[in-house]
Amino acid sequence: MFESIDETLPRDGKERINVEQHCLARDIVNIIACEGKERVERHELFGKWKSRLTMARFRQYPLSSYVNSVIRSLLRCYSKHYTLSEKDGAMLLGWKERNLISASAWRC
C-alpha cells in the first residue's frame, strides 16, 4: 500500500498528507504499537467475512459492471500498477498483482 501511495502522490502534496493523516495513521499506529485489547484494527480476509455474512443469512448482491469500468479508468490515471479484478463476487483492488482491499455488496 505504501509503495502505491509513494508512486502516485508527491510526498509534500496536500492530497497525500490527507490520505496519510485521515486514512492510514490510525491503522499504522494500531498495527505497529498496539497488542492485545489495545489493538482494534484486525484485518481479515474476504473469505472470513463472506462466511460470516452467509451464516447471518445475507446474500451476496451482484456488483455493477459500470462501476467496475469507471473505477478501472480512474485507476489508470494514477498508475499502471493498480489492478482491479473480480473473484467470488468481490471486487479486488490490487497493487502489482497483490490484493490490497476487497469490496462486495450484500442484502438481507
QUIGIWO-V664878 format. One record per pair of residues at least 24 apart in sequence whose C-alpha atoms are under 10 Angstrom apart, sorted by sequence separation. I is the first residue (numbers start at 1). J is the second residue. D is the distance in Angstrom with one decimal. If there is no record, write none. Layout:
i:I j:J d:D
i:I j:J d:D
This chain:
i:63 j:89 d:7.2
i:62 j:89 d:6.7
i:63 j:90 d:7.6
i:64 j:91 d:9.9
i:60 j:88 d:9.6
i:61 j:89 d:8.0
i:62 j:90 d:8.6
i:63 j:91 d:7.8
i:60 j:89 d:7.3
i:61 j:90 d:9.6
i:60 j:90 d:9.1
i:50 j:88 d:9.3
i:50 j:89 d:9.8
i:50 j:90 d:9.6
i:63 j:103 d:9.1
i:47 j:88 d:9.0
i:63 j:104 d:7.0
i:64 j:105 d:9.7
i:46 j:88 d:9.4
i:62 j:104 d:8.1
i:63 j:105 d:6.7
i:61 j:104 d:7.7
i:62 j:105 d:6.8
i:63 j:106 d:9.6
i:46 j:90 d:8.2
i:60 j:104 d:7.5
i:61 j:105 d:5.1
i:62 j:106 d:8.4
i:60 j:105 d:6.0
i:61 j:106 d:5.0
i:46 j:92 d:9.7
i:59 j:105 d:8.6
i:60 j:106 d:4.4
i:61 j:107 d:6.5
i:58 j:105 d:9.8
i:59 j:106 d:5.5
i:60 j:107 d:6.5
i:61 j:108 d:9.7
i:58 j:106 d:6.1
i:59 j:107 d:5.5
i:60 j:108 d:8.9
i:57 j:106 d:9.9
i:58 j:107 d:5.4
i:59 j:108 d:6.3
i:57 j:107 d:8.8
i:58 j:108 d:4.7
i:57 j:108 d:6.7
i:54 j:106 d:9.3
i:56 j:108 d:8.8
i:53 j:106 d:8.0
i:50 j:104 d:9.1
i:53 j:107 d:9.4
i:54 j:108 d:9.9
i:46 j:101 d:8.7
i:53 j:108 d:9.5
i:45 j:101 d:9.0
i:46 j:102 d:6.8
i:50 j:106 d:9.4
i:45 j:102 d:8.7
i:46 j:103 d:8.6
i:43 j:101 d:9.7
i:46 j:104 d:9.0
i:8 j:77 d:9.3
i:9 j:78 d:8.4
i:8 j:78 d:5.7
i:7 j:78 d:8.6
i:8 j:79 d:6.5
i:7 j:79 d:7.8
i:5 j:78 d:9.7
i:8 j:81 d:9.9
i:4 j:78 d:9.3
i:7 j:81 d:9.6
i:4 j:79 d:8.3
i:4 j:81 d:8.1
i:4 j:82 d:8.0
i:4 j:94 d:9.5
i:4 j:95 d:6.6
i:3 j:95 d:8.6
i:4 j:96 d:8.9
i:1 j:94 d:8.8
i:3 j:96 d:9.9
i:1 j:95 d:7.3
i:1 j:98 d:9.4
i:1 j:99 d:9.5
i:1 j:100 d:6.9
i:1 j:101 d:9.8
